[in-house]
Amino acid sequence: MVSYAIVTFPNGSADALMYLGILKDGKLFRTETRSTPLSK
């Protein structure tokens, strides 16, 4: 499972977020998140 999002914060900065979920035997086995700051 992969999900992408762009989030903005109250101070005006923004990050690109990625969520990765690995399934094993139909169950969530491992998760990982990454965040990258976006320039204006």
JOSUL-V671387 format. One record per residue. N is the residue number from 1. RES is the residue in one letter. SS is DSSP state (A for helix, B for strand, O for the rest). PHI is phi in degrees with one decimal (NA if undefined). Layout:
BEGIN
n res ss phi
N RES SS PHI
N RES SS PHI
END
This chain:
BEGIN
n res ss phi
1 M O NA
2 V B -132.0
3 S B -136.0
4 Y B -121.4
5 A B -153.7
6 I B -115.9
7 V B -115.7
8 T B -113.8
9 F O -110.2
10 P O -56.6
11 N O -81.6
12 G O 96.2
13 S O -76.3
14 A B -138.4
15 D B -128.7
16 A B -94.9
17 L B -112.5
18 M B -129.4
19 Y B -117.2
20 L B -125.1
21 G B -120.6
22 I B -103.5
23 L B -97.7
24 K B -140.0
25 D O 57.1
26 G O 78.9
27 K B -121.0
28 L B -68.1
29 F B -100.6
30 R B -152.2
31 T B -128.2
32 E B -148.6
33 T B -127.3
34 R B -136.5
35 S B -135.4
36 T B -127.8
37 P B -64.6
38 L B -104.9
39 S O -85.2
40 K O -83.1
END
